[in-house]
Amino acid sequence: MKFQVPKGVKEYLPPESAKFEMVRENLIAPARLANYQLMETAVFEDTALFTSGVGESTDVVSKEMYTFTDRADRSLTLRPEGTAGVMRAVIESGLDRGQLPVKVWYSGAFFRAERPQAGRYRQFYQVGVEAIGGDDPLIDVEVISLAVQAFKNLGLKDYEVQINSLGDKLSRDSHREALVKFLKEIDLDEATRERAKINPLRVLDDKRPEMIAALKNAPVILDYLTQDAKERYLAVKNGLTNLGIKYIENSKLVRGLDYYTHTTFEFVHHKLGAQSGIGGGGRYDGLMEKLGGQSLSGIGFGIGVDRVLLACEAEGIELSPATQLSLYLVPLGEAARTFAIELLSNLRNQGIRCDMAYGERGLKGAMKSGDKSGAKYLAVLGENEISSGQAEIKQMSDGVVASVRLTELADFLK
């Protein structure tokens, strides 16, 4: 039987995996500089965590979760998003009882049973940040700026930052009343009408062309913000402007998860077609309390590593990971093989990437292997080189050869 990767799963194998790793590391780097610390959470959780936290009316919960029953008859779900699991971990560990805000980042695989298409996979990879326990609008600004800086580091340009405010509870209650009234006056299919009963905001997230047209004149929440919500939203916009971050206000932006309040945002790339979103997030006041914790505010984002990699390719950005081998050794004979592995170990301990031809292959085959390795330099090690303590180091790009003492090899390669 020939096994294949499951449908809808994108794997990253060499050499493409080096580009994937480079994108992921660039997405993480700004968070590290801003004092966000790594959090590794469970890949699967109690199903109720997502139905309660993410929202039963969302497509994620109602259509896309991978849910199973374990041997103890417990309902578990592979994580479809990151925030709920982070909040559960913070509550369980008591991190929210210490210094606030709790600032963490995470990276890993997430799972949704979606229809596979370009940039939309059933197993996908995200980098996310969460700042929990602070309601200062400047934290919203910081979180958005971390993503913008990551995109800048990668060289991305053809994208836009879309923002909106979902306001506080009074804002949402007033808007909900007006939206429900509006929805009663338009023709909705049965599934959409049922979704509207649970959370009418979900209808605004419908991407079908006919629904976009039908909702063109739907009431927008920005018209129903309380004075406090307006001032908070203005503070966020002013903060972004002060940092030189350009944004577009999208009054219909509600995101696909039920826990968002106040600031919501999305990063949209112009060259990815229908799957244009490369990440997004927002504030989630009340989520921690809903999951059994204290009443603390929070904000975060999730950015798709797969999507950002596609965006880089769409813009023609040349991703050049620092993974090139510095040196490839071709040892001739058993004594040289033993000497070579010791030399490699010494070089690696000094932070130098190096490899060698393993196995008792002939010189021709070993040299061919060296060509394929992509190493910057190649050296043949035999009895003469070992006894003299000196080797001919060939630069693979132009064939120029330099004679280097083996004791000075590390300095030469650096």
N, C-alpha and C positions, 0 to 999 in steps of 0.2 A: 504493500500500500504506500502510495506517495502522499506525504503530508504537505499541506500548504498553509500559509498564514491565513487566519480567518478573514472573511470578507469585511471590508471596512476598516482594516487595521493597516496603518502606515508604519513600516519599519525603516530604520535608518542604519544602513550598513556602510562600511568603509568603501570609498572615501567620502561619501555624502555625509556620514555621521559626524565628521569633523566640522562641517558647516553647521549642522544642527547644534552641536555642542557650543560652537562659537556664538550663535544666536542666543542660546539659552544663557550663557555666561554674561553676555552683554545686557540681557534683560535683568539679570540679578544684580549686576555690579552697582548701579545707582542706589539700590536699596541697602546694600552693605555699607556704602559711604554715609547713608543717612541713619545709621544705627539700628537698622532692622536686622533681626537675628533669625537664623534658620529654625523652622518648625517642621518636623516630619510627623504626619498624622496617619491614621489607619486608612488603608485603601478601601475597606468596606466598613459600613456602619449599620446600626439599627435603622431599619427603613423609616421608622417614625421620625428620626432626626431630619430627614429630608422632606417628608410630607408636612411636618410641622414648620420647619424652618424655611424651606424654599417655597412651599405653597402648593396646595392640591390643584389649583386652577392652572398652574403653569404647564406648558408642554413637557418640560423636563420631568416633572413628577407624573403627569397623567399618561404620557406616551413613551418616554425615552429612557426610563431607568432599567438597569439590569438588576432585578430582584430575585432572590432565591431563598429557600428555606434550608437551614442547616440541620444537622443530625439531632439537635436539641429542640427542633421545631420552632426556631427563632427566625423571623423575617429579617434578612440582611440585604443590603444594596451596595453594589460597587459605586464609589463616589462619583456623582455626575458634575460636581463643582466643589470648590475648596472652602468657602467661607463657613458653612455650617459645621464642618469637621473641625476647623480651627477654633470656632467658638465653643464647641463641645469640649475640646482639649483644654482651652483656657479656663473654663468653668470647673472642669474635673480636677485640674492641677492646682487651682487656686491662684493662678498668675494674676487674675484680676484683683487680688487682695494685696498685691505688691505695688511697685512703682508704676504709675500710669503716665502716658498711654503705654500699653503693651504693643510693641512694634515687631512684627514678625514677617518673614517671607517664606514661601514654600515653592516647591517645584516637583512635578511628577506627572504620572498618567492619570487621566480621568476617562469616564466611560458613559456614552449615551447611545441608545439604540436608534440612531438616525439613518436616513437613507444616504448611503455613501455617495459622495461627489467630491470634486476637487476642493481641497482645503477643509472638508467636513468629514471627519472620521469617527468611527465608533469607539476607538481608543485614540485619544488625542492628548497632547502635552501642553501644560500651562505653567507659567510662572506667575505667582500672585503675591501681593502684600496685604497686610491688614494692620491698621492702627486702631487699637481698642481701648476705650476709656478716656477719650478726649473729644470734646465737641467744638473746639476752636476751628473756625472756618479756614484758618491757615493750614491746618492738617489736611483739609481737603485739597488745598492748593499744593501742598507738598506731595501728596499721593499722586496727583495728576502729573506733576512735574517730574516725578521719578520715571514714569513711562515715557514722557516726552524726551527726557535725557537719554534713555535707553535707545529710542528710535534714532536720535541724533548721533549717538555713538556708532550705530550701525550704518549710518548714512542715508536712512530713509527720509524722503522728502514729500512724496506724492500721497500724503494722507492728511486728514483733518481731525481736529478735536471737536466733538459735538457735546454740548452740555445742556442740562435742563435742571429744574428743581421740582421735586414732587412734594415740597412743602412739609409742614407739620400736620398733626392730626386734624386740626380745625380746617386747614387748607384742603386736605384730602376729602374730608366729609362734605364740605361745600361743593367741591368739584364733582364728587361722586353723585350727589343728588342731581346736579345738572346733566351729567353724563348719562345716568340711568334714564332720565327723561328723554334725552336725545336718542338713545338706542331704541327706545320703545317706538319711535317714529320711523325707523328705517327697517328694511327687510334683512333679517339675519337668518342663517341656516340654524338648524336645531342645536348642533354642537356649539356654535358660537354663542347662541342665546343662553345655553346652559353655563358656559364659561363666564358670561357676563353676570349671571346670578351670583356666582361665587366671588368674582372680582372684576368689575367692569373695566378696570384699567388694562386688563389682559387683552381686551379687544383692540386697544390702540396699538398693540404690538403685532397685530396681524399683518403679514407681509404680502398677502395676496393682492394683486392689482385691483380687483373689484372691491375689496374692502378698503384699500387705501383711498379709492375714489369716493366710496360711500361715507368715509369718515373725514372727508376734506373739511367740512364745516363743524366738526365735533368741538365741543367746548374744551379749551386747553387749561391746564392747571395753573399756568402762570397768571391767568386772569383771576384766580381765586386765592392767591397767596395772602396770608395774614401779614401784618406789618413786620412782625418779627422774622417771618420766613423770607420776606422781600429783602430785609436788611442783611440777613445771613447770605442770601444768594448774591447780593450785590458785593459783599465782602469777598466772596469766592472769585467773582468775575474781576474785581479790582486787583486781587492778589495775582491772578493769572496774567493780567495785563502788565502789572509791575515786573513780572518775571520775563516779559517778552513772549509769552505763550499766546498764540493766536487761537481763537476758538469760534465756533459757529453755534448759535443758540438754536436748538431743535426742540420746539415746544411739544412735539409728539413723542419724544424719547422717554420711554418708561422702563426699558430693559426687560429681560425675560424672567425675572425672579421677583417673588412677592415681597421680599423683605426690605426693598429700597425705600428710603425717605430722603427728603431734602436733595442734596447734590447727586445727580446721576450723570454719567459721562460715557462716551463711546469713542473709540478710535477707528476711523473708517478709511480704508485705502481705496484709491480710485482705479486701480488696475487689477482688481480681483473679481470683477463681475458681481454676480449675485451674492457671493459669500465675501462681502467687502469688509465686514467687521474683523479687526485683528485683535481686539480686546476691549475691555470696558469695566465699569464698576460703579460704585456709589456708596452713599452713606446708609447705614441700617440701624437707626435708633429703634430700640425696642426688641431687637432680635435676641439679644442675650437673655433678657427677662423672659421672653417667650420660650427659650430653651432651658429654663430653670435656673438661670443665674440672676445676678443683681441687675439693676437698671443702669446699664452703661451704654454709651453711644459707641459707634465704630464706623470705619470707612475702609474700603479696600478695592483692589482690582484683580482681574485675571486676564492675562495676555496669552494668546495661543502661540506657542513656539512654532507649530506647523504653519500657521497663517503668516507669521512674520517672516519665516524662511521663504515662503512663496512670494511675499511682498518684495523681499530683497531681490529675488530672481526676476520678478516682473519689472523692477526698476533697473535691472542690469548691474546690480551692485556686485562687485567681485569680492566674495568672502574669502579671505586668505588666512585660514587658521594657522596658529603658530605650532604646527605639528610636524614640520619637516624634520627628517632625521639629519643630524649634523654629520654623522659618520657611519659608514658601513664597512665592516671588516671582512676580509676574505682570508681565513687561515688555511695554510697548506700543511697538512700533517697533524698527527695527534698532539704533539708537543705544542704546536702553534695554536691549536684549538683550546687547549688548557690555558695557555698564556692569554689568548684573546678574551676568554670569558672573565678572567681576572681584571684585564684592562678595561673591559666594558663596565664591570661593576664599579671600578674606581671612577671612571668618567661619569657614570650615572649618579654616583654619590655627590658629584659636583654640579649636578643639574643639567648634564649634557645628554641629549637624545642620541642614542646610538644602538646599533644592532649588528648582527653578524650572520654569515652563511652557516647554518647548522647542517649536520649530517655530513657524511663522507662523499660529497659531490665533487666532481672534477672542477678544474679551474674555470673552464668555459661556462659551465652551468652556474657556478658561484658568481662569476662576473655578470652574467645575465640577470641573476637575482638581484645583484647590486644596482643594476640599471633600473630595474622595476621598483626598487625600494623608494626612489625619490630622494635619496640622501644627497646632501650638499657635497660631501667628500667621500672618497673610497680609498681604502688602503689594503694592500696585500701583505699578509704577515707570513713569513717563512723562517727558516733557520737563520739566514743572513740578517734579517731585520731584528730578530730576537737577540742574537749574539752582539750585534753592533749597537743595539738600542736606538736605532734610527730607521724610519720608514719613509717611503715615497707616498705623499698624500695627493691624490688626484682630485681636482675640482671638476665635478661632473658637468657643469654648465658649459665650460670652454676647453676642458682637457688639460689645463695648466697644472703642472706637477711641482710640488714643493717638498724639499727634504726636511723632515721635522724629527727632532729627538723625541722619543716616546715619553720621556719624563716631562716634556714641555707641550705635549699634545693637547692637554686641557686648555692651556693658555692660548694655543693656536686656534682652537675651535671656538673659544669664547669671543 
